Amino acid sequence: MYHGVLWRFKWNSEVNRLLPAVRKNKIKQLVLEKKDVTVAELANAFSVSEETIRRDLKLLEDSGFIERTHGGAVLAERVLSSVSSKDLKNVFVESKRVISSLVRPLIKKGDCIFLDSSTTSYYVSDELKDLQLTIATNSLDILSNMSNRSNINLIAIGGTFLQKRRCFVGRNTLKILQDTYFDIVLFSCRTLSLDYGITDSNDDEAEIKRVAGERTKRLILMA
């Protein structure tokens, strides 16, 4: 679904002659968006040799940004867990908007819903702005996005603020969730596996999703 991202630079002849530092930044952006890339794809995208790409990837590995694999690279685990909400909001935008449009028909007037702090939920909140709803969230960005909507009964799930993720977590957050029941809970996750189930890159946020998921009759996973 996201494969086409790699080819968006090819039309621009200037990009084909990028300085190494600029090219590495573009590679970092692509790895952040796709989570994994191959040497062949990158060489084709930037019109350079595979050996040049391998040197770029070696430098990115040395900096701790990626982990190299056979024939490519993946985003390093520590980077994934520390990426800011602002950065995440700008990746997979088209896909998040598609997910949001699919979620909209599932929500009806008067529902009480919980939106997690994921950037996908942020785009969902945009889709729901015109509905008469009660929305509870631990996301500062969603609270700000919905704060001027008189048709939305907005519930702030407070707690300890995580600046990079722009959300509230901790015991107080969990206590509020445990005392609330939702018609629908919506959240996204890092991975979905038959072996390990739903996983997330942040333990505190994962616990919030687990507790919220126990306080609803309908759970929607956006992945």
VOTITOR-350394 format. One line per 5 residues: number of its first residue (from 0); for each residue z, x, y negated of N, C-alpha, C. Coordinates in steps of 0.1 Angstrom, whole numbers, plus 5000, padded with zeros to 4 digits. Atoms other than C-alpha are relative to their C-alpha. Layout:
BEGIN
NUM = Z X Y Z X Y Z X Y  ...
This chain:
BEGIN
0 = 5000 5008 5012 5000 5000 5000 5000 5009 4987  4999 4991 5012 5008 5029 4976 4991 5012 5000  5008 4988 4998 4982 5053 4989 4991 5003 4988  5009 4999 5011 4960 5047 4959 5005 5008 4988  4994 4993 5011 4985 5062 4935 4995 5015 4999
5 = 5004 4986 5000 4973 5097 4945 4987 5002 4993  5014 4998 5004 4938 5091 4933 4998 4997 4985  5002 5005 5013 4945 5078 4898 4997 5011 4990  5003 4989 5009 4942 5113 4882 4986 5005 5001  5012 4993 4997 4909 5122 4897 4988 4999 4990
10 = 5010 5002 5010 4887 5107 4870 5000 5009 4988  4998 4992 5012 4901 5129 4843 4998 5014 5003  5004 4986 4997 4884 5163 4844 5011 5009 4995  4990 4991 5004 4912 5178 4824 5011 5002 5010  4989 4999 4990 4937 5170 4851 4996 5009 5011
15 = 5005 4991 4989 4915 5189 4876 5002 5015 4996  4997 4987 5004 4923 5220 4856 5014 5002 4994  4986 5000 5005 4960 5214 4850 5006 5014 5001  4992 4988 4998 4982 5243 4843 5010 4998 5011  4991 5002 4989 5005 5250 4872 5012 4992 4997
20 = 4988 5007 5003 5036 5238 4855 4998 4985 4998  5004 5014 5002 5019 5205 4845 4997 4994 5013  5003 5005 4986 5005 5201 4880 5012 4997 5008  4988 5002 4992 5039 5205 4895 5008 4988 4995  4994 5012 5005 5053 5179 4872 4993 4987 5005
25 = 5007 5011 4995 5026 5155 4883 5003 4998 5015  4997 5001 4986 5033 5163 4919 5014 4994 5002  4987 5005 5000 5070 5156 4913 5000 4984 4998  5001 5014 5003 5061 5122 4898 4994 4992 5013  5006 5006 4988 5039 5114 4929 5010 4999 5012
30 = 4990 5000 4990 5067 5124 4953 5010 4990 4998  4990 5010 5004 5091 5103 4934 4995 4986 5003  5006 5013 4998 5068 5073 4937 4998 4997 5015  5003 5003 4986 5057 5077 4973 5010 5004 5010  4990 4994 4992 5087 5095 4987 4995 5011 5010
35 = 5006 4989 4992 5063 5116 5009 4986 5001 4997  5014 4997 5003 5030 5133 5004 4995 5010 5010  5006 4990 4992 5006 5155 5023 4993 5010 4992  5007 4989 5007 4991 5188 5013 4985 4996 4998  5015 5003 5002 4955 5175 5019 4998 4989 4989
40 = 5001 5010 5011 4961 5144 4997 5001 5006 4986  4997 4994 5013 4975 5165 4969 4988 5009 4996  5011 4991 5003 4947 5191 4971 4988 4992 4996  5011 5008 5003 4921 5164 4970 5002 4993 4986  4997 5007 5012 4939 5146 4941 4998 5009 4988
45 = 5000 4990 5011 4941 5177 4919 4989 5010 5000  5012 4991 4999 4909 5194 4930 5004 5015 5000  4996 4986 4998 4927 5226 4940 5000 5002 5015  4999 4997 4986 4930 5244 4973 5013 4996 5006  4988 5003 4993 4955 5235 4999 5011 5011 4999
50 = 4991 4989 5001 4970 5270 4996 5007 4999 4986  4994 5002 5013 4976 5263 4959 5011 4989 5000  4990 5010 4998 4994 5231 4968 5012 5005 5007  4989 4994 4992 5015 5249 4994 5009 5008 4991  4991 4992 5009 5027 5273 4967 5008 4991 4991
55 = 4993 5010 5009 5035 5244 4944 5012 4994 5007  4989 5007 4993 5055 5227 4971 5011 5010 5004  4990 4990 4997 5073 5260 4980 5010 5001 4988  4992 4999 5012 5085 5262 4944 5009 4987 4998  4992 5013 5001 5096 5225 4944 5011 5000 5010
60 = 4990 4999 4989 5114 5231 4977 5012 5009 4995  4990 4991 5005 5132 5261 4962 5009 4994 4989  4992 5006 5010 5144 5240 4933 5008 4988 5005  4992 5011 4994 5158 5214 4957 4994 4986 4998  5005 5013 5002 5135 5186 4947 4994 4994 5012
65 = 5007 5006 4988 5116 5182 4980 5005 5008 5012  4999 4993 4987 5119 5191 5017 4986 5001 5006  5014 4999 4995 5087 5204 5032 5000 4996 5015  5002 5004 4986 5074 5189 5064 4987 5006 5005  5013 4995 4995 5045 5198 5087 4989 4993 4993
70 = 5012 5006 5007 5015 5192 5065 5003 4993 4987  4997 5008 5012 5034 5178 5035 5014 5003 4995  4987 4999 5006 5067 5171 5018 5006 4986 4998  4993 5013 5003 5093 5144 5013 5010 5003 4989  4990 4999 5010 5117 5137 4985 5013 5004 5006
75 = 4987 4995 4995 5150 5156 4990 5010 4988 4999  4990 5011 4999 5179 5133 5000 5009 5000 4988  4991 5000 5012 5201 5145 4972 4994 4996 4987  5007 5005 5011 5174 5138 4947 4999 4985 5000  5002 5015 4999 5168 5103 4960 5013 4993 4996
80 = 4987 5007 5002 5205 5095 4958 5005 5001 4985  4995 4998 5014 5208 5107 4922 4990 4996 4989  5010 5005 5010 5176 5093 4906 5006 4989 4992  4995 5009 5010 5184 5074 4875 4993 4986 5001  5006 5014 5000 5178 5036 4872 4988 5000 4991
85 = 5012 4999 5009 5155 5044 4843 4988 5005 5007  5011 4994 4992 5133 5066 4865 4995 4990 5010  5004 5009 4990 5133 5041 4893 4992 4988 4995  5006 5012 5006 5123 5013 4870 4985 5002 4998  5014 4997 5004 5090 5030 4863 4991 5004 5013
90 = 5008 4997 4988 5079 5036 4900 4998 4987 5007  5003 5012 4992 5062 5010 4922 5000 4987 4992  4999 5011 5009 5060 4987 4892 4992 4988 5005  5009 5011 4995 5030 4967 4905 5006 4993 5012  4994 5006 4987 5047 4962 4939 5012 4992 4997
95 = 4988 5007 5003 5079 4951 4923 4997 4987 4993  5004 5013 5006 5061 4925 4902 4994 4991 5010  5005 5009 4989 5043 4912 4933 5012 4994 5007  4988 5005 4993 5077 4909 4951 5007 4989 4991  4994 5010 5009 5091 4891 4920 4993 4987 5000
100 = 5008 5012 5000 5063 4866 4920 5002 4992 5013  4998 5006 4987 5069 4859 4957 5014 4994 5001  4987 5005 5000 5106 4854 4951 5002 4987 4992  4999 5011 5010 5102 4829 4922 5000 4986 5007  5000 5013 4993 5092 4799 4945 5012 4997 5009
105 = 4989 5001 4991 5123 4805 4966 5013 4995 4993  4988 5003 5009 5147 4798 4937 4998 4987 4994  5002 5013 5007 5153 4763 4925 5011 4998 4989  4992 5003 5011 5169 4748 4895 5015 4997 5004  4986 5002 4997 5207 4749 4896 5006 5010 5010
110 = 4995 4990 4991 5210 4777 4921 5009 5010 4994  4991 4989 5004 5238 4802 4918 4996 5012 5009  5005 4989 4992 5223 4836 4928 5007 5013 4995  4995 4987 5003 5234 4872 4930 4988 5010 5000  5010 4990 5000 5210 4900 4919 5007 5014 5000
115 = 4994 4987 4999 5219 4935 4929 4995 5009 4988  5003 4991 5011 5215 4966 4906 4987 5007 5002  5013 4993 4998 5181 4976 4920 4990 4996 4989  5010 5002 5011 5151 4979 4897 4991 4988 5005  5008 5012 4996 5133 4953 4919 5007 4987 4995
120 = 4992 5012 5005 5161 4928 4910 4997 4999 4985  5003 5001 5014 5154 4937 4874 4987 4992 4997  5013 5007 5002 5118 4926 4877 5001 4985 5004  4998 5014 4995 5129 4895 4896 5007 4992 4988  4993 5007 5011 5152 4886 4866 4990 4996 4989
125 = 5011 5004 5009 5121 4886 4844 4993 4988 5004  5007 5011 4994 5105 4861 4867 5008 4987 4999  4991 5011 4999 5135 4838 4866 5005 4995 4986  4994 5003 5013 5141 4837 4828 4999 4986 4996  5002 5013 5005 5128 4802 4823 5007 4989 5009
130 = 4993 5009 4991 5148 4786 4852 5014 4997 4995  4986 5003 5003 5181 4768 4848 5009 5005 5012  4994 4993 4989 5203 4791 4869 5014 5005 4996  4989 4991 5001 5236 4808 4874 4997 5013 5006  5003 4987 4995 5230 4845 4878 5012 5009 4999
135 = 4989 4990 5000 5257 4870 4888 4994 5013 5004  5005 4986 4997 5250 4907 4888 5009 5011 4995  4992 4988 5004 5266 4941 4886 4991 5010 4993  5010 4991 5007 5235 4955 4868 5001 4998 4985  5000 5001 5015 5239 4963 4831 4986 4996 4994
140 = 5014 5003 5005 5201 4962 4826 4997 4985 5002  5002 5014 4998 5199 4927 4841 5008 4991 4990  4992 5007 5010 5228 4915 4820 4994 5000 4986  5006 4999 5013 5211 4928 4789 4987 4992 4999  5013 5007 4999 5177 4913 4800 5002 4985 4998
145 = 4998 5015 5000 5192 4878 4804 5010 4995 4989  4989 5003 5009 5218 4879 4776 4997 4989 4990  5004 5009 5010 5198 4858 4752 4994 4987 5005  5006 5012 4994 5188 4831 4776 5010 4989 5001  4990 5010 5000 5207 4799 4769 5000 4991 5013
150 = 5002 5008 4988 5194 4783 4801 5006 5007 5012  4994 4993 4989 5211 4810 4822 5015 5001 4998  4985 4998 4999 5248 4809 4831 5002 5014 5006  5000 4986 4995 5253 4847 4833 5014 5004 5003  4987 4995 4996 5282 4862 4852 4999 5015 5002
155 = 4999 4986 4999 5290 4898 4848 5010 5005 5011  4991 4995 4990 5304 4915 4879 5003 5014 4996  4996 4987 5006 5323 4943 4863 5007 5009 5010  4994 4990 4992 5340 4974 4876 4999 5013 4994  5002 4987 5005 5336 5011 4873 4985 5002 4998
160 = 5014 4999 5004 5304 5020 4855 4994 5013 5005  5008 4989 4996 5278 5043 4871 4989 5002 4990  5009 4999 5011 5259 5057 4842 4985 5002 5005  5014 4998 4995 5228 5070 4862 4994 4987 5005  5005 5012 4994 5225 5038 4881 5001 4987 4991
165 = 4998 5011 5009 5235 5016 4852 5005 4987 5006  4995 5012 4993 5256 4993 4873 5016 5002 5002  4985 5000 4998 5293 4985 4881 5003 5000 5015  4996 4999 4986 5309 4994 4914 5015 5001 5001  4985 4997 4998 5344 4998 4929 5008 4988 5005
170 = 4991 5010 4995 5374 4977 4939 4999 4987 4993  5001 5012 5008 5372 4953 4910 4987 4992 5003  5013 5006 4997 5335 4946 4917 5001 4993 5013  4999 5006 4987 5342 4939 4953 5009 4988 5000  4991 5012 5001 5371 4916 4945 4994 4988 4994
175 = 5007 5011 5006 5350 4895 4922 4990 4994 5010  5010 5005 4990 5323 4892 4949 5007 4992 5011  4993 5006 4989 5348 4883 4976 5006 4986 4996  4994 5013 5005 5361 4854 4954 4988 4991 4996  5011 5008 5005 5326 4840 4947 4991 4997 5012
180 = 5009 5004 4990 5301 4821 4968 4986 4997 4994  5013 5001 5006 5263 4822 4962 4991 4992 5008  5011 5007 4993 5234 4799 4971 4991 5011 5006  5010 4990 4995 5212 4830 4974 5005 5014 4995  4998 4986 5003 5218 4868 4974 4987 5007 5002
185 = 5012 4993 4999 5189 4890 4966 5003 5015 4998  4998 4986 5002 5189 4928 4970 4988 5008 5007  5010 4991 4993 5166 4957 4980 5008 5011 5006  4993 4989 4993 5174 4988 5000 4992 5012 5000  5007 4988 4999 5164 5023 5006 4991 5000 5012
190 = 5008 5000 4988 5152 5019 5042 5005 4988 5008  4997 5010 4991 5150 4992 5068 4996 5005 5014  5002 4994 4987 5153 5004 5104 5005 4991 5011  4995 5008 4988 5155 4987 5138 5012 5007 5006  4989 4992 4994 5179 5015 5149 5012 5000 4991
195 = 4988 4998 5009 5201 5018 5118 5002 4988 4991  4998 5011 5009 5196 4985 5100 4996 5003 4986  5003 4998 5015 5196 4984 5062 5009 5011 4995  4992 4989 5005 5206 5016 5045 4997 5001 4985  5002 4998 5015 5210 5026 5008 5004 5015 4997
200 = 4997 4986 5004 5212 5059 4990 5013 5002 4993  4987 4999 5007 5245 5052 4973 5010 4991 5008  4990 5007 4991 5276 5042 4994 5007 4989 4992  4994 5011 5008 5292 5022 4966 4991 4988 4998  5010 5011 5001 5261 5001 4960 4998 4993 5014
205 = 5002 5005 4986 5257 4997 4998 5011 4990 5003  4988 5009 4998 5292 4982 5000 4999 4987 4993  5001 5012 5008 5285 4958 4972 4990 4990 5007  5010 5009 4994 5254 4945 4990 5005 4994 5013  4994 5005 4987 5273 4942 5023 5009 4988 4997
210 = 4990 5011 5003 5301 4921 5007 4992 4988 4994  5008 5011 5006 5276 4900 4986 4993 4992 5011  5008 5007 4989 5256 4893 5018 5009 4991 5009  4991 5008 4993 5287 4879 5034 5004 4987 4993  4996 5011 5009 5292 4854 5005 4989 4991 4997
215 = 5011 5009 5003 5260 4834 5008 4995 4993 5013  5006 5006 4989 5242 4810 5030 4985 5004 5001  5014 4996 5000 5208 4826 5022 4999 5014 4994  5001 4986 5004 5201 4863 5020 4985 5004 4999  5014 4995 5001 5168 4877 5007 4999 5015 4998
220 = 5001 4986 5001 5160 4913 5013 4986 5003 4994  5012 4997 5006 5133 4926 4990 4996 5014 5003  5004 4987 4995 5116 4955 5007 4985 5001 5003
